Amino acid sequence: MNDPDLALGSLAAPDWRKNGLLGREALTGPHCAGCPLAGRCPGECPSRLRYNGPQGRALACAMLRALAQPLAAHGENAHASA
């Protein structure tokens, strides 16, 4: 909110040309390969990734890993539940 770089217009008149700006922020890191959500991580809100910096990325990753670990421990498909 209130960031013109991330504004996509309105519901009535979306500006899809700016949609690529949101995709530049990704939740990736060195621990992705060992994560139960590797290849199917839902990621984090692009604006939070943009503004919260490295600490926010680490916290989001830790939260998602913690949520996925019980599923992986029981052999359940984390993707179906995520």
C-alpha positions as CSV (number, residue, x, y, z in Angstrom):
1,M,0.0,0.0,0.0
2,N,1.1,3.5,-0.8
3,D,4.0,2.4,-2.9
4,P,3.6,3.6,-6.5
5,D,6.2,1.0,-7.7
6,L,3.9,-1.8,-6.6
7,A,0.5,-0.3,-7.5
8,L,-1.3,-2.3,-10.1
9,G,-4.3,0.0,-10.6
10,S,-7.7,-0.9,-9.3
11,L,-10.0,-3.9,-9.6
12,A,-12.0,-2.0,-12.2
13,A,-8.9,-0.9,-14.2
14,P,-5.8,-3.1,-13.5
15,D,-2.5,-2.1,-15.0
16,W,-1.0,-5.5,-15.8
17,R,2.2,-3.9,-17.3
18,K,3.5,-3.3,-13.8
19,N,2.9,-6.9,-12.7
20,G,6.5,-7.9,-13.4
21,L,7.7,-5.8,-10.5
22,L,6.1,-8.1,-8.0
23,G,7.7,-11.1,-9.5
24,R,11.2,-9.8,-8.9
25,E,11.1,-10.6,-5.2
26,A,11.4,-14.3,-4.5
27,L,11.8,-16.3,-1.4
28,T,14.8,-18.4,-2.3
29,G,18.0,-19.3,-0.4
30,P,20.6,-21.8,0.3
31,H,18.3,-24.1,2.3
32,C,15.7,-24.5,-0.4
33,A,17.2,-27.8,-1.6
34,G,16.7,-29.5,1.8
35,C,13.3,-28.1,2.4
36,P,10.2,-30.3,2.4
37,L,8.6,-27.6,0.2
38,A,11.4,-27.5,-2.4
39,G,10.0,-26.9,-5.8
40,R,6.5,-26.1,-4.4
41,C,7.0,-23.4,-1.9
42,P,4.2,-21.0,-1.7
43,G,6.6,-18.2,-1.1
44,E,5.9,-14.9,0.7
45,C,4.0,-11.7,0.0
46,P,6.2,-9.8,-2.6
47,S,5.8,-6.5,-0.7
48,R,6.9,-8.1,2.6
49,L,9.9,-9.6,0.8
50,R,10.7,-6.2,-0.6
51,Y,10.5,-4.2,2.6
52,N,11.5,-6.7,5.4
53,G,14.9,-7.4,3.9
54,P,17.1,-10.4,4.7
55,Q,15.7,-10.9,8.2
56,G,12.1,-11.1,6.8
57,R,13.2,-13.7,4.2
58,A,14.8,-15.8,6.9
59,L,11.7,-15.6,9.1
60,A,9.3,-16.4,6.3
61,C,11.4,-19.4,5.2
62,A,11.7,-20.7,8.8
63,M,7.9,-20.4,9.3
64,L,7.1,-22.3,6.0
65,R,9.7,-25.0,6.8
66,A,8.3,-25.4,10.3
67,L,4.8,-25.8,8.9
68,A,5.9,-28.3,6.3
69,Q,8.1,-30.5,8.6
70,P,5.2,-32.3,10.4
71,L,3.7,-33.2,7.0
72,A,7.0,-34.5,5.7
73,A,7.5,-36.5,9.0
74,H,4.2,-38.3,8.4
75,G,4.9,-38.9,4.8
76,E,2.1,-36.6,3.7
77,N,2.2,-34.6,0.5
78,A,3.1,-31.1,1.7
79,H,1.9,-29.7,-1.6
80,A,-1.6,-30.9,-1.2
81,S,-1.9,-29.3,2.2
82,A,0.0,-26.1,1.5
